[in-house]
Amino acid sequence: MAATDSAATLLCVIPPTLGMIWALKEFVWLRSIKLTGPNGKGLQEPLGGVSAGEVDKILKSMEEISSFIAVGATAFLNKEYQYMVVYMIGFSCILFPLVGAPTCLAFNVGCITSCACGYIGMEVA
């Protein structure tokens, strides 16, 4: 029994540790990237040879498109969460008699955490 407990502990500790090491490596690599224009000089003129007045129009258009995307993303998440609640309730009704309350609670906490991560990810994007 002790060998099984040790293996379970290792399986719970090693993958997250490797994940954190990988994330740290990626963080360091991304921080090393310098954001400059061509030949390190920065942007000397607007891209595509557009005038300053056209740049303002383009930026306003980009903001408008961005707001449309945000509204669509929020609508998508709301609809997805409606389906998720139905799934959570249905699967919990099946799960509870088979494995008990603690596992059912863990399932629901995982679902809620997944929803929160999806919301945060959509807001950040």
C-alpha positions as CSV (number, residue, x, y, z in Angstrom):
1,M,0.0,0.0,0.0
2,A,2.9,2.4,0.8
3,A,4.2,2.0,-2.8
4,T,0.9,3.0,-4.2
5,D,0.7,6.0,-1.9
6,S,4.2,7.1,-3.0
7,A,3.4,6.7,-6.6
8,A,0.2,8.7,-6.2
9,T,2.1,11.5,-4.4
10,L,4.7,11.6,-7.1
11,L,2.0,11.8,-9.8
12,C,0.5,14.7,-7.9
13,V,3.8,16.6,-7.4
14,I,6.0,16.0,-10.5
15,P,3.6,17.2,-13.3
16,P,2.8,20.5,-11.7
17,T,6.4,21.1,-10.8
18,L,7.5,20.4,-14.4
19,G,4.7,22.7,-15.6
20,M,5.9,25.5,-13.4
21,I,9.5,25.0,-14.6
22,W,8.3,25.2,-18.2
23,A,6.2,28.3,-17.5
24,L,9.2,30.0,-15.9
25,K,11.3,29.1,-18.9
26,E,8.7,30.5,-21.3
27,F,8.3,33.7,-19.2
28,V,12.1,34.3,-19.2
29,W,12.2,33.7,-23.0
30,L,9.3,36.0,-23.7
31,R,10.8,38.8,-21.5
32,S,14.0,38.6,-23.6
33,I,12.1,39.6,-26.8
34,K,12.6,43.3,-27.7
35,L,9.7,45.0,-29.3
36,T,11.2,47.4,-31.9
37,G,10.6,48.3,-35.5
38,P,12.7,47.3,-38.5
39,N,16.4,47.3,-37.8
40,G,15.8,48.2,-34.2
41,K,14.9,51.9,-35.1
42,G,11.3,51.8,-34.1
43,L,8.5,52.9,-36.4
44,Q,9.7,55.9,-38.4
45,E,6.5,56.3,-40.4
46,P,3.0,54.8,-40.2
47,L,2.7,51.3,-41.7
48,G,1.3,51.2,-45.2
49,G,2.2,54.8,-46.0
50,V,-1.1,56.2,-44.5
51,S,-1.4,59.8,-43.3
52,A,-1.9,60.8,-39.6
53,G,-5.6,61.5,-40.3
54,E,-6.1,58.1,-41.7
55,V,-4.4,56.5,-38.7
56,D,-7.0,58.1,-36.4
57,K,-9.8,56.6,-38.6
58,I,-8.2,53.2,-38.6
59,L,-7.8,53.3,-34.8
60,K,-11.4,54.3,-34.3
61,S,-12.5,51.4,-36.6
62,M,-10.3,49.0,-34.7
63,E,-11.9,50.1,-31.4
64,E,-15.3,49.6,-32.8
65,I,-14.5,46.1,-34.1
66,S,-12.9,45.3,-30.8
67,S,-16.1,46.3,-29.0
68,F,-18.1,44.0,-31.3
69,I,-15.8,41.1,-30.6
70,A,-16.1,41.7,-26.9
71,V,-19.9,41.7,-27.0
72,G,-19.9,38.5,-29.1
73,A,-17.5,36.8,-26.7
74,T,-19.6,37.7,-23.7
75,A,-22.8,36.4,-25.5
76,F,-20.9,33.2,-26.3
77,L,-19.8,32.7,-22.7
78,N,-23.3,33.4,-21.3
79,K,-24.8,30.7,-23.7
80,E,-22.0,28.3,-22.9
81,Y,-22.5,28.7,-19.1
82,Q,-26.2,28.0,-19.5
83,Y,-25.3,24.6,-21.1
84,M,-22.6,24.0,-18.5
85,V,-25.1,24.5,-15.6
86,V,-27.5,21.9,-17.2
87,Y,-24.6,19.5,-17.7
88,M,-23.3,20.0,-14.1
89,I,-26.7,19.3,-12.6
90,G,-27.4,16.3,-14.8
91,F,-24.0,14.7,-14.3
92,S,-24.0,15.5,-10.6
93,C,-27.3,13.5,-10.3
94,I,-25.5,10.5,-11.9
95,L,-22.2,11.0,-10.0
96,F,-23.6,11.5,-6.5
97,P,-25.1,8.0,-6.0
98,L,-22.2,6.3,-7.6
99,V,-19.2,7.9,-5.9
100,G,-20.6,10.1,-3.1
101,A,-20.7,13.7,-2.1
102,P,-17.0,14.5,-1.9
103,T,-16.3,13.5,-5.5
104,C,-19.5,15.2,-6.7
105,L,-18.4,18.4,-4.9
106,A,-15.0,18.2,-6.5
107,F,-16.6,17.8,-9.9
108,N,-18.7,20.9,-9.4
109,V,-15.8,22.9,-8.0
110,G,-13.8,21.9,-11.1
111,C,-16.6,23.0,-13.4
112,I,-16.9,26.3,-11.7
113,T,-13.2,26.8,-11.9
114,S,-13.2,26.0,-15.6
115,C,-15.9,28.5,-16.1
116,A,-14.0,31.2,-14.2
117,C,-10.8,30.4,-16.2
118,G,-12.8,30.7,-19.5
119,Y,-14.2,34.1,-18.4
120,I,-10.8,35.4,-17.3
121,G,-9.2,34.2,-20.5
122,M,-11.9,35.8,-22.7
123,E,-11.6,39.1,-20.8
124,V,-7.8,39.1,-21.1
125,A,-7.9,38.3,-24.8
